[in-house]
């Protein structure tokens, strides 16, 4: 890129928006960094929450809004009003809306300011577990989506299954950009002792910012009754964490389970590398989970740890395609406990998985995945 054209690019301003607190959304962070590399001036907007992690390592501007409401319809209404005011009062040449809950404000600003918009749908939003059992609220979001979605031009999503669902529903082709980590070059490592983890036991890891209902966490806790010489490490947050702690106490498994709050990504991945098995056990109870392709799957792959996953099509395609772990055909706790024990004790399979994980991590990189993203955003530079 010539110096003059680079200067022009730097002046292009993009505002990226999310409803979370910015600190653990790795997909959006990677997108923002990719936009920076293309020459955009980037601002990431979200909300402030008590206990938010610091954002000292971000090379782009951030804006966190302190809101009166933290959940429910009042939160979404307040958030979109506040976001709209921010978008209208700050210069931008491009808007990037992440998920349906940021789209009303972004689409309104797009229309009022005549600024281009890109929509990145991280899930099949109207079929999330939080909505499927609340038909009235689900209907509101469905009407919002049906009003805006057909009017959008550039739409991205996280896997081909969700892209196919949207194409069938709206007749639009979506770009697919999976949430895959950058190629790992960091050499810094933490020991188990430094992380407060036992050196003489296997570590079974479940991590994620949304350890919620129907994600298999309760069954995994109970499965620890059937697993010896191992601890279950749960890192992250979600609506079942409190219940999991109560279960651990009631089942007298407190010495087998360690809970850690959300960690900065650089620290999280150092914990991930210390594990012996990574778990992703979402249940096939709704469309959104059925076609999920969670971030943690790729984190496990890049950390070089075998994966135990439920049989969901996008996940199974990767695990079986690369042969990097096992698929659980049931969420029965005793079955899971026995399967985990077998995975830990099967030395021959572990050698094969470890070799295949190296191959998978070299192929599944953000650098390759972002090519689609770069082609899309180049036209806005």
KAFENFEN-V242276 format. One record per residue. N is the residue number from 1. PHI is phi in whole degrees, 0 to 359 (NA if undefined). OMEGA is omega in radians with two decimals (999 if undefined). Layout:
BEGIN
n=N phi=PHI omega=OMEGA
n=N phi=PHI omega=OMEGA
END
This chain:
BEGIN
n=1 phi=NA omega=3.14
n=2 phi=290 omega=-3.09
n=3 phi=302 omega=-3.10
n=4 phi=296 omega=-3.14
n=5 phi=292 omega=3.09
n=6 phi=297 omega=3.14
n=7 phi=297 omega=3.10
n=8 phi=295 omega=-3.12
n=9 phi=298 omega=-3.10
n=10 phi=302 omega=-3.10
n=11 phi=286 omega=3.11
n=12 phi=287 omega=-3.08
n=13 phi=252 omega=3.10
n=14 phi=237 omega=3.05
n=15 phi=250 omega=3.13
n=16 phi=255 omega=-3.08
n=17 phi=230 omega=3.11
n=18 phi=220 omega=3.07
n=19 phi=263 omega=3.14
n=20 phi=271 omega=-3.06
n=21 phi=268 omega=3.03
n=22 phi=79 omega=-2.88
n=23 phi=283 omega=-3.05
n=24 phi=238 omega=-3.11
n=25 phi=275 omega=-3.06
n=26 phi=289 omega=3.13
n=27 phi=298 omega=-3.09
n=28 phi=294 omega=3.09
n=29 phi=299 omega=3.13
n=30 phi=295 omega=3.10
n=31 phi=298 omega=3.14
n=32 phi=299 omega=3.13
n=33 phi=293 omega=3.09
n=34 phi=293 omega=3.08
n=35 phi=297 omega=3.07
n=36 phi=300 omega=-3.12
n=37 phi=297 omega=3.10
n=38 phi=280 omega=3.10
n=39 phi=108 omega=3.10
n=40 phi=283 omega=2.92
n=41 phi=265 omega=-2.91
n=42 phi=249 omega=2.93
n=43 phi=235 omega=3.09
n=44 phi=255 omega=-3.10
n=45 phi=249 omega=3.09
n=46 phi=204 omega=-3.13
n=47 phi=236 omega=3.09
n=48 phi=264 omega=3.06
n=49 phi=228 omega=3.06
n=50 phi=303 omega=3.14
n=51 phi=82 omega=3.09
n=52 phi=304 omega=3.05
n=53 phi=286 omega=3.13
n=54 phi=293 omega=-3.12
n=55 phi=242 omega=-3.03
n=56 phi=295 omega=-3.05
n=57 phi=267 omega=-3.07
n=58 phi=277 omega=-3.13
n=59 phi=275 omega=-3.14
n=60 phi=237 omega=-3.12
n=61 phi=285 omega=3.09
n=62 phi=230 omega=3.13
n=63 phi=220 omega=3.11
n=64 phi=252 omega=-3.12
n=65 phi=262 omega=3.03
n=66 phi=274 omega=-3.06
n=67 phi=251 omega=3.09
n=68 phi=287 omega=-3.07
n=69 phi=249 omega=-3.07
n=70 phi=247 omega=3.13
n=71 phi=202 omega=3.08
n=72 phi=79 omega=-3.04
n=73 phi=298 omega=3.13
n=74 phi=294 omega=3.07
n=75 phi=297 omega=-3.07
n=76 phi=296 omega=3.10
n=77 phi=294 omega=-3.14
n=78 phi=297 omega=-3.12
n=79 phi=301 omega=-3.08
n=80 phi=290 omega=3.06
n=81 phi=294 omega=-3.14
n=82 phi=295 omega=3.13
n=83 phi=295 omega=3.13
n=84 phi=300 omega=3.10
n=85 phi=300 omega=3.13
n=86 phi=295 omega=-3.12
n=87 phi=292 omega=-3.11
n=88 phi=284 omega=-3.06
n=89 phi=260 omega=3.11
n=90 phi=236 omega=-3.11
n=91 phi=296 omega=3.06
n=92 phi=206 omega=3.06
n=93 phi=253 omega=-3.13
n=94 phi=201 omega=3.06
n=95 phi=244 omega=3.08
n=96 phi=238 omega=-3.11
n=97 phi=259 omega=3.13
n=98 phi=255 omega=3.12
n=99 phi=73 omega=-3.00
n=100 phi=298 omega=-3.08
n=101 phi=287 omega=3.02
n=102 phi=255 omega=-2.96
n=103 phi=287 omega=-3.14
n=104 phi=304 omega=3.14
n=105 phi=295 omega=-3.10
n=106 phi=295 omega=-3.11
n=107 phi=292 omega=3.10
n=108 phi=297 omega=3.11
n=109 phi=296 omega=3.09
n=110 phi=302 omega=-3.12
n=111 phi=286 omega=-3.08
n=112 phi=289 omega=-3.07
n=113 phi=262 omega=-3.10
n=114 phi=57 omega=3.12
n=115 phi=255 omega=3.13
n=116 phi=300 omega=-3.13
n=117 phi=227 omega=3.00
n=118 phi=240 omega=-3.12
n=119 phi=248 omega=3.13
n=120 phi=245 omega=-3.11
n=121 phi=265 omega=-3.06
n=122 phi=279 omega=-3.13
n=123 phi=200 omega=3.05
n=124 phi=273 omega=-2.78
n=125 phi=303 omega=-3.03
n=126 phi=288 omega=3.11
n=127 phi=246 omega=3.07
n=128 phi=290 omega=-3.13
n=129 phi=303 omega=-3.13
n=130 phi=291 omega=-3.09
n=131 phi=250 omega=-2.99
n=132 phi=297 omega=3.11
n=133 phi=263 omega=3.12
n=134 phi=230 omega=-2.98
n=135 phi=302 omega=-3.14
n=136 phi=294 omega=3.13
n=137 phi=294 omega=3.10
n=138 phi=302 omega=-3.13
n=139 phi=296 omega=3.11
n=140 phi=297 omega=-3.14
n=141 phi=295 omega=3.11
n=142 phi=297 omega=3.13
n=143 phi=293 omega=3.09
n=144 phi=299 omega=-3.13
n=145 phi=297 omega=-3.10
n=146 phi=295 omega=3.12
n=147 phi=284 omega=-3.01
n=148 phi=268 omega=-2.95
n=149 phi=307 omega=-3.12
n=150 phi=297 omega=-3.10
n=151 phi=271 omega=-3.10
n=152 phi=274 omega=-3.14
n=153 phi=254 omega=-3.08
n=154 phi=254 omega=-3.08
n=155 phi=231 omega=-3.12
n=156 phi=238 omega=2.97
n=157 phi=216 omega=-2.87
n=158 phi=265 omega=3.05
n=159 phi=199 omega=-3.02
n=160 phi=291 omega=-3.14
n=161 phi=298 omega=3.13
n=162 phi=291 omega=3.08
n=163 phi=301 omega=3.13
n=164 phi=294 omega=3.11
n=165 phi=298 omega=-3.14
n=166 phi=291 omega=3.12
n=167 phi=295 omega=3.11
n=168 phi=295 omega=-3.07
n=169 phi=283 omega=-3.01
n=170 phi=240 omega=3.14
n=171 phi=69 omega=-3.12
n=172 phi=243 omega=3.06
n=173 phi=276 omega=3.13
n=174 phi=252 omega=2.97
n=175 phi=280 omega=3.12
n=176 phi=250 omega=3.07
n=177 phi=228 omega=-3.12
n=178 phi=285 omega=-3.08
n=179 phi=272 omega=-3.05
n=180 phi=254 omega=-3.13
n=181 phi=294 omega=2.97
n=182 phi=294 omega=3.07
n=183 phi=302 omega=-3.04
n=184 phi=282 omega=3.10
n=185 phi=239 omega=-3.09
n=186 phi=292 omega=-3.12
n=187 phi=257 omega=-3.13
n=188 phi=297 omega=-3.13
n=189 phi=218 omega=3.03
n=190 phi=252 omega=3.06
n=191 phi=274 omega=3.08
n=192 phi=299 omega=3.14
n=193 phi=298 omega=3.13
n=194 phi=296 omega=3.13
n=195 phi=267 omega=-3.13
n=196 phi=72 omega=-3.10
n=197 phi=245 omega=-3.12
n=198 phi=292 omega=-3.13
n=199 phi=275 omega=-3.01
n=200 phi=253 omega=3.14
n=201 phi=228 omega=3.03
n=202 phi=291 omega=3.14
n=203 phi=244 omega=3.07
n=204 phi=255 omega=-2.96
n=205 phi=248 omega=2.90
n=206 phi=236 omega=-3.11
n=207 phi=233 omega=3.08
n=208 phi=156 omega=3.10
n=209 phi=282 omega=-3.11
n=210 phi=233 omega=3.07
n=211 phi=277 omega=-2.97
n=212 phi=244 omega=3.11
n=213 phi=298 omega=3.06
n=214 phi=66 omega=3.10
n=215 phi=245 omega=3.00
n=216 phi=79 omega=-3.06
n=217 phi=292 omega=-3.13
n=218 phi=297 omega=-3.14
n=219 phi=294 omega=3.13
n=220 phi=293 omega=3.08
n=221 phi=301 omega=3.14
n=222 phi=294 omega=-3.14
n=223 phi=297 omega=-3.12
n=224 phi=295 omega=3.02
n=225 phi=298 omega=-3.02
n=226 phi=254 omega=-3.11
n=227 phi=242 omega=3.14
n=228 phi=254 omega=3.06
n=229 phi=52 omega=3.14
n=230 phi=207 omega=3.01
n=231 phi=237 omega=3.04
n=232 phi=263 omega=3.12
n=233 phi=254 omega=3.12
n=234 phi=248 omega=-3.12
n=235 phi=241 omega=3.07
n=236 phi=136 omega=-3.13
n=237 phi=224 omega=3.14
n=238 phi=156 omega=-3.00
n=239 phi=280 omega=3.10
n=240 phi=250 omega=-3.09
n=241 phi=302 omega=3.12
n=242 phi=300 omega=3.12
n=243 phi=296 omega=-3.14
n=244 phi=297 omega=3.12
n=245 phi=294 omega=3.09
n=246 phi=295 omega=3.12
n=247 phi=298 omega=-3.13
n=248 phi=302 omega=3.14
n=249 phi=290 omega=-3.11
n=250 phi=295 omega=-3.12
n=251 phi=271 omega=-3.13
n=252 phi=58 omega=-3.13
n=253 phi=247 omega=-3.06
n=254 phi=299 omega=3.12
n=255 phi=279 omega=-3.13
n=256 phi=251 omega=-3.05
n=257 phi=228 omega=3.10
n=258 phi=241 omega=3.09
n=259 phi=254 omega=3.02
n=260 phi=229 omega=3.11
n=261 phi=290 omega=3.10
n=262 phi=306 omega=-3.11
n=263 phi=239 omega=2.95
n=264 phi=305 omega=-3.00
n=265 phi=303 omega=-3.12
n=266 phi=299 omega=3.11
n=267 phi=281 omega=3.12
n=268 phi=301 omega=-3.06
n=269 phi=294 omega=3.08
n=270 phi=289 omega=3.01
n=271 phi=291 omega=-3.09
n=272 phi=302 omega=-3.11
n=273 phi=295 omega=-3.12
n=274 phi=275 omega=-3.06
n=275 phi=279 omega=3.09
n=276 phi=257 omega=3.08
n=277 phi=217 omega=3.02
n=278 phi=250 omega=-3.08
n=279 phi=250 omega=2.92
n=280 phi=217 omega=-2.90
n=281 phi=233 omega=3.08
n=282 phi=304 omega=-3.13
n=283 phi=266 omega=-3.14
n=284 phi=275 omega=-3.06
n=285 phi=254 omega=3.12
n=286 phi=204 omega=-3.07
n=287 phi=301 omega=-3.07
n=288 phi=296 omega=3.10
n=289 phi=288 omega=-3.10
n=290 phi=304 omega=-3.07
n=291 phi=253 omega=-3.13
n=292 phi=285 omega=3.04
n=293 phi=219 omega=-2.92
n=294 phi=291 omega=3.12
n=295 phi=305 omega=-3.02
n=296 phi=298 omega=3.10
n=297 phi=302 omega=-3.12
n=298 phi=287 omega=3.05
n=299 phi=297 omega=3.10
n=300 phi=299 omega=-3.13
n=301 phi=299 omega=-3.11
n=302 phi=288 omega=3.07
n=303 phi=275 omega=3.08
n=304 phi=78 omega=3.14
n=305 phi=246 omega=3.11
n=306 phi=301 omega=-3.02
n=307 phi=243 omega=2.94
n=308 phi=249 omega=-3.04
n=309 phi=224 omega=3.00
n=310 phi=283 omega=-3.08
n=311 phi=278 omega=3.01
n=312 phi=243 omega=-2.89
n=313 phi=303 omega=-3.09
n=314 phi=292 omega=-3.13
n=315 phi=289 omega=-3.11
n=316 phi=298 omega=3.14
n=317 phi=300 omega=-3.14
n=318 phi=282 omega=-3.08
n=319 phi=295 omega=-3.14
n=320 phi=283 omega=3.13
n=321 phi=296 omega=3.14
n=322 phi=263 omega=-3.07
n=323 phi=54 omega=-3.08
n=324 phi=235 omega=3.12
n=325 phi=163 omega=-3.07
n=326 phi=234 omega=3.03
n=327 phi=253 omega=3.08
n=328 phi=273 omega=-3.12
n=329 phi=268 omega=-3.11
n=330 phi=208 omega=3.04
n=331 phi=256 omega=3.10
n=332 phi=298 omega=-3.04
n=333 phi=302 omega=-3.14
n=334 phi=293 omega=3.09
n=335 phi=299 omega=3.13
n=336 phi=297 omega=3.13
n=337 phi=300 omega=3.13
n=338 phi=292 omega=3.14
n=339 phi=294 omega=3.09
n=340 phi=298 omega=3.13
n=341 phi=301 omega=3.13
n=342 phi=296 omega=3.13
n=343 phi=295 omega=-3.12
n=344 phi=288 omega=-3.03
n=345 phi=264 omega=-3.09
n=346 phi=275 omega=-3.07
n=347 phi=299 omega=-3.10
n=348 phi=295 omega=3.12
n=349 phi=295 omega=-3.12
n=350 phi=296 omega=3.09
n=351 phi=298 omega=-3.14
n=352 phi=295 omega=3.14
n=353 phi=300 omega=-3.11
n=354 phi=298 omega=3.11
n=355 phi=296 omega=-3.12
n=356 phi=291 omega=3.10
n=357 phi=296 omega=3.09
n=358 phi=299 omega=3.13
n=359 phi=295 omega=-3.12
n=360 phi=297 omega=-3.10
n=361 phi=291 omega=3.10
n=362 phi=283 omega=3.13
n=363 phi=271 omega=-3.06
n=364 phi=266 omega=-3.11
n=365 phi=231 omega=3.09
n=366 phi=297 omega=-3.13
n=367 phi=303 omega=3.10
n=368 phi=281 omega=-3.09
n=369 phi=295 omega=-3.04
n=370 phi=287 omega=3.12
n=371 phi=303 omega=3.11
n=372 phi=298 omega=-3.13
n=373 phi=296 omega=-3.11
n=374 phi=298 omega=3.13
n=375 phi=299 omega=3.13
n=376 phi=293 omega=-3.03
n=377 phi=281 omega=-3.12
n=378 phi=302 omega=-3.08
n=379 phi=288 omega=3.11
n=380 phi=262 omega=-3.12
n=381 phi=287 omega=999
END
